[in-house]
C-alpha cells in the first residue's frame, strides 16, 4: 500500500492509541494468573494480536465481549506442540520465550518481516544455561525443556526486553532466581513498566546492586478492572505534527506513566513548541523551532519523529547514543537519512548518531516506508511541511502499532490517500 500525502493541516483533538507496551505486559501476566479477568485495551494492533496468538499457543484463551475489551482465561495446564506466531513483534518474541521455557512446553516460534534477523542469541544463551533446549538462536526455532531457577547473567545494553521476559518467567519457577546485568541497562523505563504490572498482579521482585532477585513459587493474581494506558510512542507523531503545523490535542495520556516516550512533550518544548497540559490532555502548538542535541538511548522509538522535527528546526540538530535504533524493524538511522535526504534535508549519518540541518520547507518526494510503522508515520509528518505531494510506500505498516493512524491524520485535516 502507498500513502499519498499533500501539505496542509488543520489540527484538532484525538484519543491516544492503545499502548502495546502496556497491553503486552498486562496480557502475559493475566495469562499466567490463577483467575480470569477482563482487560480494557481500546483498539488492538498487530503486535497485540501477536501476543494473543502466542499465549493461545501456550494454552490461554480469549473472548472479546466488547470491541475494546479482552476476557482472559489463564493458561492453567500448558499445551505442548503449539506454534507461536510472533508476526513482526520483537517484544512478543523476547517476552514469550522465557515464559514458554518456564512452563516447560515444547513450542515452535515463528515470525515474519525483519524479526528473524533481530538479536536473540544472548537471551537464548541465558535460557540454555538453565535447562532450556533451542533448535536455533534465531527464528524459526523450537524450544523445549523446563527452565530451572538460578542466576541469569545478561548484558543490559542489548535489549531491556530480555530482562522483561525473564522477570515474567522466573517467579513461577520452583526456586529463587537472580538477574545479574553485566553492563548498564538501557531503556530502564520499560523494565519499570514491567515491574509495575507484575506488582499489580501480586508478584514481588527485589532490586539488587546488579539487577533483581526474584523469589520463586509465586502466583500471579489478576486484579479487577485492568485498563491499558494510552500510548505515548504512538501519540508522539500527532503531538509532533502539532509542533510542525497546527495545534493538536491528544487525550488519555498519563504523565506518571512509566513509558519512557512520555519524554516527547519535554523534547518538543526544548525545540521551542508550545505545550499545554490539562489532566490527561496534552496540546502542542507550533512555534519557531531551534536545533537541539538529544540522547535517544532511552527513547529509541522516538528517533524517527525527532529526526523530522529536527529537519524543520533552525540550525543543526544531533540525535546521539542511537546505535540501537539500527536494530528495529529496519535500520532507522539509515532510513531516516534516506527519507529526509530525498526531501531536501542535509543529513550526516554516523554509526550511532544523526546530524540534521533544518530547513523551512521540505521537498515533496517518493520515499520508502521500509515496512516500518514508525518510518511511515514519520514520513507522513514530514510530508506536511513539503512543497508538494509526497508518496510513501508500505503504508500498511502502521497496523503494527497504530492501525488508525491515517484515519486520525485525516480527522486532523491532513490530506492523505492510501491506495
C-alpha positions in Angstrom: 0.0 0.0 0.0 1.1 3.6 -0.7 0.2 6.8 1.1 -0.1 9.9 -1.0 0.2 13.0 1.3 -0.2 16.6 0.4 0.9 19.6 2.6 -1.7 21.3 4.6 -3.1 20.6 8.1 -5.9 21.9 10.4 -5.2 20.4 13.8 -7.7 19.1 16.3 -8.3 16.6 19.1 -7.5 12.8 19.2 -7.5 10.0 21.7 -4.2 8.3 22.1 -3.9 4.8 20.5 -3.5 1.8 22.8 -0.1 1.3 24.4 1.1 -2.0 23.0 3.9 -2.0 25.6 1.3 -1.9 28.4 -1.0 -4.4 26.7 1.7 -7.0 26.2 2.6 -6.9 29.8 -1.0 -7.0 31.1 -1.9 -9.9 28.8 1.1 -12.0 29.8 0.5 -11.5 33.5 -3.2 -12.2 33.1 -2.5 -15.4 31.1 -0.2 -16.6 34.0 -2.7 -15.7 36.7 -4.8 -18.1 38.8 -8.0 -16.3 37.9 -9.7 -14.9 34.8 -10.1 -11.2 34.2 -11.1 -8.7 31.6 -8.7 -6.1 30.1 -9.9 -2.9 28.6 -7.5 -2.3 25.8 -9.1 0.1 23.4 -8.2 -0.6 19.7 -5.9 -3.6 19.2 -3.0 -3.6 16.8 -0.9 -6.2 15.0 1.7 -6.5 17.8 -1.0 -7.0 20.5 -2.6 -9.7 18.3 0.8 -11.4 18.0 0.9 -11.7 21.8 -2.6 -13.1 21.9 -1.7 -15.8 19.3 1.4 -16.8 21.3 -0.5 -17.0 24.6 -3.1 -19.1 22.9 -0.4 -21.5 21.6 0.6 -22.0 25.3 -2.9 -22.7 26.5 -4.6 -19.4 27.3 -7.9 -18.5 25.7 -9.6 -15.2 24.9 -13.0 -13.8 24.3 -14.0 -10.3 23.1 -17.3 -9.4 24.8 -16.9 -5.8 23.6 -14.9 -4.1 20.9 -12.4 -2.6 23.4 -12.1 -5.4 25.9 -10.5 -8.9 26.1 -11.7 -11.6 28.5 -8.7 -13.7 29.6 -8.9 -17.4 30.6 -5.4 -18.2 32.0 -3.1 -20.9 30.7 -3.7 -23.4 33.6 -2.2 -26.6 32.2 0.3 -25.6 29.4 -0.2 -27.0 26.0 2.6 -28.8 24.1 3.3 -28.8 20.4 1.8 -25.4 19.6 3.1 -22.9 17.1 3.6 -19.3 18.4 3.5 -16.8 15.6 5.1 -13.6 16.8 4.4 -11.8 13.5 6.9 -8.8 13.4 6.7 -8.2 17.2 10.1 -8.3 18.8 8.5 -7.6 22.2 6.3 -10.6 21.9 9.1 -12.9 20.9 11.5 -11.8 23.6 8.8 -11.8 26.3 7.3 -15.2 25.4 10.5 -17.3 25.0 11.3 -17.2 28.8 7.6 -17.8 29.6 7.4 -20.8 27.4 10.7 -22.1 28.9 9.3 -21.6 32.5 6.1 -23.5 31.6 8.2 -26.4 30.2 6.4 -26.5 26.9 7.6 -27.7 23.5 6.7 -24.8 21.2 7.7 -23.7 17.8 8.3 -20.0 17.4 8.0 -18.3 14.1 7.9 -14.7 12.9 7.9 -12.5 9.8 9.4 -9.4 8.3 12.8 -8.5 9.9 12.1 -10.3 13.1 14.2 -13.4 12.3 17.2 -11.1 11.8 16.8 -9.2 15.2 19.2 -10.1 18.1 18.3 -13.1 20.2 21.5 -15.0 21.0 22.2 -13.6 24.4 18.7 -14.5 25.6 18.9 -18.0 24.1 22.3 -18.5 25.8 20.9 -17.4 29.2 18.0 -19.8 28.9 20.1 -22.7 27.6 22.3 -22.4 30.6 19.2 -23.2 32.7 18.0 -26.4 31.0 16.1 -24.9 28.0 16.8 -26.6 24.7 16.7 -24.5 21.5 16.8 -25.7 17.9 18.4 -22.4 16.8 19.4 -19.0 18.1 17.1 -17.3 15.6 13.7 -17.8 14.1 12.2 -20.2 13.2 13.1 -22.2 16.3 11.7 -24.9 18.7 12.1 -24.5 22.5 11.7 -27.5 24.8 12.8 -28.5 28.3 11.8 -26.8 31.6 13.6 -23.8 32.8 15.4 -24.1 36.2 15.9 -21.4 38.7 19.3 -19.8 39.3 21.4 -16.8 38.3 20.8 -15.4 34.8 23.6 -13.1 33.5 22.8 -10.8 30.6 24.1 -7.6 29.1 21.9 -4.7 29.9 22.8 -2.7 26.7 21.3 -5.1 24.1 17.6 -5.2 24.9 15.5 -4.5 28.0 13.0 -6.9 26.5 15.3 -9.8 27.6 15.1 -8.6 31.2 11.3 -8.2 31.0 10.9 -11.8 29.6 12.9 -13.2 32.5 11.0 -11.1 35.0 7.7 -12.6 33.8 9.0 -16.2 33.9 11.2 -16.5 37.0 8.5 -16.0 39.7 6.7 -19.2 38.7 9.8 -21.5 38.9 10.3 -23.8 41.9 13.3 -21.9 43.3 14.6 -18.4 43.8 16.4 -16.7 40.9 18.5 -13.6 40.2 19.1 -11.5 37.1 22.6 -10.1 37.0 23.4 -7.4 34.4 26.9 -7.4 33.0 26.6 -3.9 31.6 24.4 -0.8 32.3 20.7 -1.3 31.5 19.2 0.8 28.6 15.5 1.6 28.3 15.1 1.5 32.1 11.6 2.8 31.9 10.3 -0.3 30.1 11.6 -2.5 32.9 9.9 -0.2 35.3 6.7 -0.7 33.4 7.1 -4.5 33.7 7.7 -4.3 37.5 4.7 -2.1 38.0 2.5 -4.5 36.1 3.8 -7.5 38.0 3.2 -5.7 41.2 -0.5 -5.2 40.2 -0.7 -8.9 39.9 0.8 -9.5 43.3 4.2 -10.6 42.2 7.3 -9.3 44.1 10.7 -8.6 42.8 13.7 -7.2 44.8 16.2 -4.9 43.3 19.9 -5.6 43.9 23.1 -3.8 43.1 23.5 -5.6 39.8 19.9 -6.5 38.9 17.0 -8.2 40.6 16.3 -11.1 43.0 13.1 -13.0 42.1 11.6 -15.3 44.7 10.2 -18.5 43.2 6.9 -20.3 43.7 4.9 -17.1 43.3 1.3 -16.8 42.0 0.0 -14.2 39.6 -3.4 -13.0 40.7 -5.4 -10.7 38.4 -6.9 -7.5 39.8 -10.3 -6.2 38.8 -10.7 -3.6 36.1 -7.4 -3.7 34.2 -7.3 -0.7 31.9 -4.4 -0.4 29.3 -2.8 3.0 29.0 -2.7 5.3 26.1 0.4 5.0 24.0 3.0 7.8 24.3 5.0 6.3 21.4 2.1 6.5 19.0 0.9 9.8 20.3 4.4 11.3 19.7 3.5 11.5 16.0 0.4 13.7 16.2 1.9 15.7 19.0 5.0 16.4 16.9 2.7 17.3 14.0 1.2 19.9 16.3 4.7 21.4 16.7 5.2 21.5 13.0 1.8 22.6 11.6 -1.2 23.4 13.8 -2.4 22.8 17.4 -3.1 19.1 18.2 -4.6 17.8 21.4 -4.2 14.1 22.4 -6.3 12.7 25.2 -5.7 9.7 27.5 -2.0 10.3 28.2 -0.6 10.0 31.7 2.5 11.9 32.7 3.0 9.5 35.6 3.3 6.6 33.2 6.5 4.5 33.2 6.5 4.7 29.4 9.9 6.4 28.5 8.4 8.1 25.4 6.4 10.5 27.6 9.6 12.5 27.1 8.2 13.7 23.8 6.4 16.6 25.3 9.5 17.8 27.1 11.6 17.4 24.0 9.1 19.3 21.8 9.2 22.1 24.4 13.0 22.1 24.1 12.7 22.5 20.3 10.5 25.6 21.0 7.0 24.3 20.6 4.2 25.4 23.0 3.0 22.5 25.2 -0.1 22.7 27.5 -1.4 20.0 29.9 -4.9 19.7 31.2 -5.0 16.4 33.2 -4.6 13.6 30.7 -4.9 16.0 27.7 -1.8 17.4 26.1 -1.9 20.2 23.4 1.1 21.0 21.3 1.1 24.2 19.1 3.7 25.4 16.6 6.3 28.0 17.2 9.7 28.8 15.8 11.8 25.7 16.4 15.5 25.7 17.1 18.1 22.8 16.8 18.7 20.5 19.8 21.1 17.7 20.7 19.2 14.8 22.1 20.3 11.5 23.6 17.9 8.8 22.3 19.5 5.9 24.2 16.4 5.6 26.5 13.9 6.6 23.8 14.9 4.8 20.6 11.4 4.7 19.3 11.2 8.5 19.2 14.2 8.8 17.0 12.3 8.8 13.6 9.8 11.6 14.6 12.5 13.6 16.4 14.5 13.4 13.1 11.6 15.0 11.3 11.2 17.8 13.9 14.9 18.4 13.7 14.6 18.7 9.9 12.2 21.6 10.4 14.2 23.3 13.2 16.6 26.2 12.6 20.2 25.0 12.9 21.9 21.6 13.1 20.4 19.1 15.5 22.1 15.9 16.7 20.4 12.6 17.7 23.1 10.6 19.6 23.6 7.4 21.5 21.5 5.9 18.8 23.2 2.6 17.8 20.2 0.5 18.9 18.0 2.5 16.6 19.5 0.4 13.8 18.2 -2.8 15.3 14.5 -2.2 15.0 12.0 -3.2 12.2 14.6 -1.5 9.9 17.8 0.4 10.3 16.0 3.6 11.3 19.1 5.8 11.2 19.7 4.8 7.6 16.0 5.0 6.8 15.6 8.5 8.3 18.7 9.6 6.4 17.3 8.3 3.1 13.8 9.8 3.6 15.0 13.2 4.7 17.7 13.4 2.1 15.1 12.7 -0.6 13.1 15.6 0.8 16.0 18.0 0.5 17.4 17.9 4.1 21.1 17.7 4.7 21.7 14.7 7.0 25.1 13.3 8.2 24.9 9.7 9.4 27.3 8.3 12.0 27.4 4.7 13.4 25.4 5.9 16.5 24.1 9.3 15.6 22.5 11.6 13.0 23.2 15.3 12.4 20.3 17.1 10.7 20.4 20.6 9.2 16.9 22.0 9.5 15.2 24.0 6.7 11.9 25.9 6.4 10.4 23.9 3.6 10.9 20.3 2.6 10.5 18.9 -0.9 7.8 16.5 -1.9 9.3 13.2 -2.9 8.7 9.5 -3.4 10.1 7.8 -0.3 10.3 4.3 1.1 8.4 3.3 4.3 10.8 0.4 4.9 7.8 -1.7 6.1 8.3 0.1 9.4 5.4 1.7 11.1 7.4 4.4 12.7 9.2 5.4 9.5 5.8 5.6 7.6 4.3 7.8 10.3 7.4 10.0 10.4 7.4 10.4 6.6 3.8 11.4 6.7 4.6 14.1 9.3 7.5 15.4 7.2 5.2 15.5 4.1 3.0 18.1 5.8 6.0 20.6 5.6 6.8 19.8 2.0 6.3 22.0 -1.1 4.3 19.3 -3.0 3.0 15.8 -3.0 4.9 13.0 -1.1 4.4 9.3 -1.8 5.2 6.8 1.0 5.5 3.1 0.3 4.5 0.4 2.8 1.7 2.5 4.4 0.1 -0.8 5.7 3.0 -1.0 8.2 1.1 1.3 10.6 -1.1 -1.7 11.5 1.7 -2.8 13.8 1.2 -0.2 16.5 -1.3 2.5 15.2 -3.7 0.9 12.7 -6.0 4.0 12.6 -3.1 6.5 12.1 -4.2 7.7 8.6 -7.8 7.9 9.8 -6.7 10.1 12.7 -4.4 12.0 10.3 -7.3 12.9 8.1 -9.5 13.8 11.1 -7.0 16.5 11.9 -7.2 17.9 8.4 -4.2 16.1 6.9 -4.6 15.4 3.2 -3.7 11.7 2.7 -4.9 9.0 0.4 -3.9 5.4 1.0 -4.0 3.2 -2.1 
